[in-house]
């Protein structure tokens, strides 16, 4: 079990570990031990994936948004399945909970912007190689549950979401940003947590 920094990727970490282990094995074994090319990587921890999914869903009514207004503020990706990615030589299931707060906690999002934001987030996910499980948007913050790949870090995903949605809001909703004085859209910081779930093996 290994804990990574936000900018670390699983693939580079595995490469580093294998390189060092291969070197140590090579010094003390004869014939030389050769490590296989594949690996299995899974996000783990005390935060349960199903609980976070429910938490994200519950955020909308928890903050008092119900009816059609509340329905428009959440998105479940019906096409999402896990594992979301297939690789030739390894298996990975890397789930993350990401939370972004708006600049100065300004109320920027509503039931009109939210559905369009969801569709744009899907476009971002395809370009930056992550899959969206679900999204919950409140006027002043955004929750996402996503699954990523070993070659990208959670910081890569967070910055891709923040930078691209900032540009999108500027292009599509500059009037809202001007009225609310929220040109930066997001606070520069964010929350990222890895999620664990039970894996059923055949």
Number of C-alpha atoms within 10 A of each C-alpha: 8 7 9 12 9 14 12 17 18 20 16 13 15 16 12 12 12 16 13 12 14 15 14 12 16 14 10 10 9 8 8 12 15 12 11 8 9 11 11 10 16 17 19 19 13 9 14 14 21 13 13 18 19 10 14 22 21 13 18 20 12 11 11 10 15 13 9 9 14 19 16 20 27 24 20 15 13 9 9 14 12 13 14 19 16 12 9 6 10 12 17 21 23 24 28 24 23 20 19 23 21 22 19 13 15 17 18 23 18 16 17 11 17 21 17 11 18 22 12 15 20 15 11 19 19 11 10 16 14 20 25 26 22 20 25 26 28 22 18 18 19 19 23 23 24 22 27 23 24 20 13 18 18 26 16 15 22 18 14 17 18 19 13 14 18 15 15 14 19 18 10 12 13 16 12 16 18 11 10 14 15 19 16 17 26 23 14 12 13 15 12 18 16 21 24 21 17 9 8 5 4 3
